[in-house]
Amino acid sequence: MSYGGAMNMMAPAVGGSASASSIKQVNLERESELRIEVGNETPLKLRLLNGSAEIFGTELAPETWLTFPPRVKFAVFTWYGATIEMDGATETDYTADETPMMNYVNVHAVLDARRKRAKASSPNDSEASQGPRVIVVGPTDSGKSTLSRMLLSWAAKQGWKPTFVDLDIGQGSITVPGSIAATPIELPIDPVEGIPLEMPLVYFYGHTTPSNNVDLYKTIVNELAQMLETQFSRNAESRAAGMVINTIGWI
């Protein structure tokens, strides 16, 4: 099930209390997740009551209400068990104990080991000092953005500052659709507000599919790649942390 897409368009988190009459509690067993699609008309408030849980790789703070706008899809995963409270209408919500999270976290562990080796290498050894470069590919709505967010947030939690490269002009996880962009990720990505926009490197394409002008799309991707190579050559920390590249579903 894909949860990629709309998180970059979320409204800011809203604190406060919820009406007791509309609250629904869900108890999650270890290594299970609550999959949610918010209703079409009204937002949904959600908080972690006890235990530990995360959304797209970012841990939830206990007793803190988050507000998700209508029609957003996401999943709350727990490694050790948790109780979740919801206030508001959902289009669907259900628990699942078969998830790909173990595979995803194993990928993260491999990438973390490669970052450590790169950091320990001599900066003069251009190949050994280069951290992992991960490109996430797949058809539309297959969960590419979700996996990218998880890998980035887990890396940031470990103290790395990986570079997120978004080549998906149809969705625009970093900036508006019709652009490609790159930005360092210094903290786990906020489950509501999305990726912080401080100083992203952005190239405007002007369409939401490469088929409108394939040559132009290739040109700006090449320009972005060359700029990142230059930045990496001057910053050993960013070079060791590597990058996660999200792609478009268009083939």
Backbone torsions as a table, in degrees:
resi	resn	phi	psi	omega
1	MET	NA	133.4	-176.9
2	SER	-94.7	138.5	174.5
3	TYR	-121.9	9.0	-177.7
4	GLY	-73.1	157.7	170.1
5	GLY	126.6	-88.7	-161.6
6	ALA	-82.3	-1.9	-173.7
7	MET	-63.0	-27.2	-178.4
8	ASN	-72.0	-11.1	-178.3
9	MET	-102.8	12.0	-176.0
10	MET	-71.1	153.1	174.5
11	ALA	-79.1	159.5	178.2
12	PRO	-59.4	154.1	177.3
13	ALA	-63.9	144.7	-179.6
14	VAL	-123.2	124.0	177.5
15	GLY	-81.8	176.9	177.1
16	GLY	125.5	-176.5	-178.1
17	SER	-108.3	158.9	-179.9
18	ALA	-109.3	159.7	178.2
19	SER	-71.2	127.7	-175.7
20	ALA	-61.9	-29.5	-175.8
21	SER	-70.5	-21.4	-176.3
22	SER	-106.7	4.2	-175.8
23	ILE	-79.8	136.9	174.7
24	LYS	-122.5	130.3	178.1
25	GLN	-104.2	140.7	177.8
26	VAL	-129.2	124.2	176.6
27	ASN	-95.3	121.9	-179.5
28	LEU	-104.4	131.5	173.6
29	GLU	-77.4	165.7	-179.3
30	ARG	-59.9	144.2	178.9
31	GLU	55.8	41.2	174.2
32	SER	-130.4	170.2	-178.5
33	GLU	-142.3	153.0	174.9
34	LEU	-102.8	116.0	-178.7
35	ARG	-98.3	129.1	-170.1
36	ILE	-131.9	137.2	165.5
37	GLU	-123.1	115.0	-176.7
38	VAL	-66.8	147.4	-179.9
39	GLY	-59.9	168.0	-173.4
40	ASN	-79.1	-17.8	-170.5
41	GLU	-112.0	-38.1	-171.8
42	THR	-125.5	154.5	178.4
43	PRO	-72.3	169.9	178.5
44	LEU	-124.7	130.9	173.3
45	LYS	-98.6	141.9	-177.2
46	LEU	-146.1	144.0	174.8
47	ARG	-149.1	159.3	174.6
48	LEU	-89.6	117.0	-178.8
49	LEU	-83.9	-46.3	174.9
50	ASN	-156.0	167.1	-175.3
51	GLY	83.0	-155.9	178.5
52	SER	-138.3	143.4	-178.9
53	ALA	-155.5	165.3	179.9
54	GLU	-143.9	156.8	173.8
55	ILE	-122.1	117.8	-179.6
56	PHE	53.6	39.2	175.7
57	GLY	89.4	-4.9	-179.8
58	THR	-106.1	125.5	-177.4
59	GLU	-67.7	145.1	176.4
60	LEU	-88.3	134.4	174.3
61	ALA	-74.9	138.4	-178.9
62	PRO	-66.4	147.0	173.5
63	GLU	58.7	27.8	-179.9
64	THR	-119.3	118.0	179.9
65	TRP	-74.3	133.7	172.1
66	LEU	-114.5	143.0	-179.0
67	THR	-115.3	120.7	-179.9
68	PHE	-107.6	134.3	-177.7
69	PRO	-73.1	169.7	180.0
70	PRO	-59.2	149.2	171.7
71	ARG	70.2	14.2	177.5
72	VAL	-87.7	142.0	176.5
73	LYS	-112.9	134.8	176.4
74	PHE	-160.3	173.2	179.7
75	ALA	-136.9	140.3	175.8
76	VAL	-105.1	117.9	-176.8
77	PHE	-111.8	144.3	175.6
78	THR	-129.0	137.3	175.9
79	TRP	-85.2	-30.7	-170.9
80	TYR	-124.6	-1.3	-178.3
81	GLY	112.2	145.4	-178.3
82	ALA	-164.6	160.1	171.4
83	THR	-117.3	125.9	-177.3
84	ILE	-112.5	138.8	173.3
85	GLU	-111.8	138.4	177.2
86	MET	-127.2	144.3	175.6
87	ASP	-135.6	110.8	-179.1
88	GLY	135.5	175.9	-176.3
89	ALA	-88.2	139.9	173.5
90	THR	-120.4	146.4	172.8
91	GLU	-72.0	-44.2	172.9
92	THR	-148.5	149.2	168.6
93	ASP	-155.0	130.4	-178.9
94	TYR	-156.9	158.7	179.7
95	THR	-98.5	150.4	179.2
96	ALA	-140.8	135.2	178.2
97	ASP	-106.2	0.6	174.0
98	GLU	-109.8	104.0	-177.8
99	THR	-133.4	161.4	177.6
100	PRO	-86.7	11.6	-171.9
101	MET	-61.6	-36.1	179.0
102	MET	-63.7	-40.0	176.7
103	ASN	-64.2	-41.3	-178.7
104	TYR	-65.1	-44.4	-177.6
105	VAL	-70.3	-28.2	174.9
106	ASN	-67.7	-37.7	174.3
107	VAL	-61.9	-43.9	178.0
108	HIS	-58.1	-41.9	-179.5
109	ALA	-62.6	-40.0	178.0
110	VAL	-64.8	-43.2	-179.7
111	LEU	-65.6	-38.7	179.5
112	ASP	-62.4	-41.6	178.3
113	ALA	-64.2	-38.1	179.3
114	ARG	-68.8	-36.5	176.6
115	ARG	-63.6	-41.6	179.9
116	LYS	-64.3	-40.2	177.7
117	ARG	-65.2	-40.8	179.9
118	ALA	-64.5	-41.0	-179.3
119	LYS	-65.9	-34.9	-178.7
120	ALA	-79.2	-11.1	-177.6
121	SER	-80.4	163.2	176.8
122	SER	-70.1	133.3	177.9
123	PRO	-59.9	-21.6	179.6
124	ASN	-76.5	-16.3	177.8
125	ASP	-91.8	93.5	-171.7
126	SER	-61.5	-32.8	-178.0
127	GLU	-78.1	-47.8	-177.0
128	ALA	-69.6	-30.5	-177.5
129	SER	-83.5	-2.0	178.6
130	GLN	-85.9	119.5	177.0
131	GLY	-72.1	179.6	-175.1
132	PRO	-67.0	141.6	172.2
133	ARG	-118.7	111.9	-173.2
134	VAL	-109.3	126.4	175.4
135	ILE	-113.5	125.9	-176.5
136	VAL	-102.0	118.4	-176.4
137	VAL	-124.9	159.4	179.4
138	GLY	157.3	169.8	-179.4
139	PRO	-69.0	171.7	178.7
140	THR	-58.8	139.5	177.0
141	ASP	61.4	33.0	177.6
142	SER	-98.1	-1.5	177.7
143	GLY	99.4	19.9	-179.0
144	LYS	-62.3	-46.5	-179.2
145	SER	-64.4	-38.6	179.2
146	THR	-61.9	-49.1	179.6
147	LEU	-62.9	-40.5	178.2
148	SER	-59.4	-45.3	179.9
149	ARG	-61.0	-42.2	-179.9
150	MET	-62.5	-49.6	-178.4
151	LEU	-62.0	-38.1	179.2
152	LEU	-68.9	-45.0	-177.9
153	SER	-66.8	-40.9	178.0
154	TRP	-64.5	-39.8	178.6
155	ALA	-64.6	-44.4	179.5
156	ALA	-63.1	-36.2	178.3
157	LYS	-63.0	-29.8	179.1
158	GLN	-83.8	1.3	177.9
159	GLY	96.8	2.2	178.0
160	TRP	-85.3	163.6	175.8
161	LYS	-126.6	71.7	-178.3
162	PRO	-69.0	156.6	176.8
163	THR	-95.0	128.9	175.7
164	PHE	-97.0	123.4	177.6
165	VAL	-112.7	118.7	-177.6
166	ASP	-110.7	108.0	179.2
167	LEU	-99.6	7.5	-177.4
168	ASP	-86.8	93.7	-178.9
169	ILE	-73.5	-15.5	-179.9
170	GLY	-79.4	-22.8	-174.0
171	GLN	-116.0	-48.4	178.1
172	GLY	72.3	72.1	179.4
173	SER	-72.6	-30.1	-178.7
174	ILE	-93.8	-46.6	-179.5
175	THR	-135.1	-156.7	-173.6
176	VAL	-73.4	153.0	172.6
177	PRO	-56.7	150.5	-176.9
178	GLY	93.7	4.7	-179.9
179	SER	-132.5	154.8	167.0
180	ILE	-111.2	152.4	-172.5
181	ALA	-157.4	165.0	175.7
182	ALA	-145.3	146.0	178.8
183	THR	-157.7	145.2	174.5
184	PRO	-72.6	145.6	177.9
185	ILE	-110.8	108.9	-175.1
186	GLU	-97.6	-21.5	-179.5
187	LEU	-134.2	156.4	173.6
188	PRO	-52.8	139.6	-173.9
189	ILE	-70.0	129.1	-179.4
190	ASP	-61.2	129.5	-176.1
191	PRO	-66.2	-17.7	180.0
192	VAL	-107.7	-51.4	-174.3
193	GLU	-79.0	-18.9	177.0
194	GLY	81.8	-152.0	-173.7
195	ILE	-80.4	128.4	179.0
196	PRO	-67.2	141.3	-178.1
197	LEU	-112.0	86.7	177.7
198	GLU	-97.0	-67.5	179.3
199	MET	-137.9	64.9	178.9
200	PRO	-71.8	152.1	173.8
201	LEU	-93.9	115.3	-169.7
202	VAL	-125.4	136.8	171.7
203	TYR	-122.3	124.4	-177.4
204	PHE	-86.4	129.8	179.3
205	TYR	-105.4	-41.4	173.2
206	GLY	97.4	-2.7	177.3
207	HIS	-136.6	165.6	-179.9
208	THR	-104.9	8.0	173.4
209	THR	-144.7	139.0	179.5
210	PRO	-63.8	-20.8	-175.6
211	SER	-62.6	-20.5	178.4
212	ASN	-66.8	-33.9	179.7
213	ASN	-162.0	83.8	-174.9
214	VAL	-62.5	-40.8	-178.1
215	ASP	-63.4	-41.5	178.4
216	LEU	-64.8	-41.8	179.2
217	TYR	-60.0	-46.0	178.7
218	LYS	-61.8	-38.4	-178.3
219	THR	-64.2	-46.6	-177.9
220	ILE	-72.0	-31.0	174.1
221	VAL	-64.2	-41.8	178.2
222	ASN	-64.3	-41.3	177.9
223	GLU	-62.4	-43.3	178.0
224	LEU	-62.8	-42.3	180.0
225	ALA	-61.7	-43.5	-179.5
226	GLN	-65.9	-39.2	178.1
227	MET	-64.0	-41.5	178.9
228	LEU	-66.9	-38.5	177.2
229	GLU	-60.2	-41.2	178.7
230	THR	-63.8	-44.3	179.6
231	GLN	-64.7	-40.6	-179.7
232	PHE	-65.5	-35.5	-179.2
233	SER	-66.3	-20.6	-178.0
234	ARG	-103.2	-6.0	-174.8
235	ASN	-135.1	101.1	-176.8
236	ALA	-64.9	-33.6	-179.5
237	GLU	-65.7	-46.8	178.8
238	SER	-66.1	-37.2	179.9
239	ARG	-62.9	-43.7	179.8
240	ALA	-68.6	-34.8	-179.2
241	ALA	-70.6	-27.0	176.6
242	GLY	74.9	-158.0	-176.9
243	MET	-147.6	157.7	172.1
244	VAL	-121.0	125.1	-173.7
245	ILE	-113.0	118.8	176.1
246	ASN	-95.8	133.5	-175.5
247	THR	-113.4	172.8	178.7
248	ILE	-90.8	154.4	-179.8
249	GLY	-76.7	-12.0	-179.7
250	TRP	-68.9	132.9	-179.5
251	ILE	-116.8	NA	NA
